[in-house]
Amino acid sequence: MSFSTSVYKPVRLEQIIIHASVAVTEDITITLDNAKGANYDTVLRKRSLSSEQDFVYKPTGEDDYQVGDEIKIAVTNANVTGIVYVTCKIKEIG
């Protein structure tokens, strides 16, 4: 499963919440696809879930994004079980 959100205004990432309908064993990768190009793309967090349903990513500092950036979330589908829900909480910045 993959999910991405495009940035249309400058925003700050507050948190990403990932919830599965059942306990899953999958890998999660959260990546910044930078508008400046591939040389600026960054893996923000990787996490392996083992029989878990929830994962919350909260940046440790101010994680600001500009117009054209994308936040990509990928979850493997090794076990073909359950549904994964993604919520991105962002805050518009001036």
N, C-alpha and C positions, 0 to 999 in steps of 0.2 A: 504494500500500500504506500502511496506517496501523496503528499499534500503540499501545496505551496500557497503562500499569500504574498501578493504584490503590494508594494508600498507606493501610495499615490500622494502622500503628504509626509513630511518629516514626523517620525514617531519614535517612541521609546518602547522597547519590548519589556513588558512587566513579567509575564510568565507564559509558559506553554503547558497545558494540561493534556495528558494522554490517558484515556481510560478504555479498557477492553471489556467487552461484555462477559467474558469468562477469563480465568487465569490463563495467561499465555507464556510461552517461552519464545521470545523473539528479540531481535536487535533493533534499536532505535538510533537513527542518526539525524541530528538537527544541524543544518548547514545554512550559512549566509551566502547567497548568490549575489555578489556585489555588482552594482550597476557599472562600476568602473572596469569590469572585465574579470576573466578567470584568474588572473594573477592575484586578485584581491579576495577571492572566495575563501571562506574559512569554515572549518567544521567547529561548531559551537559546543556540541556535546554528543558523545556516544554513550549508549547504555544498553546492557544486555539484561533483559527481563527473564527471570526464571520462575515460572509458575506464579506470576504477578499480574494484577489488573491495572495498577495505576503507576504513573510516573509524572512528576512535576519538575519542569526545568525553570529555574529562576536565575537570571543573570546575577553575577556577584557585584557588578557595578552598573553604571549607566550605559545601557546598550541601545544606542541611537541608530536609526536607519533613515536613509535619504530616499528621495523619489527614484524609482527604478530598481531599488534593491528588492530581493525576494528572500523570504525565509522558507526553506524547504525541510520537510519532515518526512523521513522514510522509515517504514516499519517492515521488516521482513515478513514473509508469509510462509514460513517453513512448515507450520503445523496445520494450515488451512482450517483454523478453528476460530470462531467468534468474530465480532465486529469491533473495530478500533475507532474511537471517537477522538477528535482533536479540537482543542479550544486554544486560540491565541489571544492573550490579553495584551492590548497595546494602548498607549496613551499618546495623543497628539501633542507635539511640542512646537514651540514657536519658531 
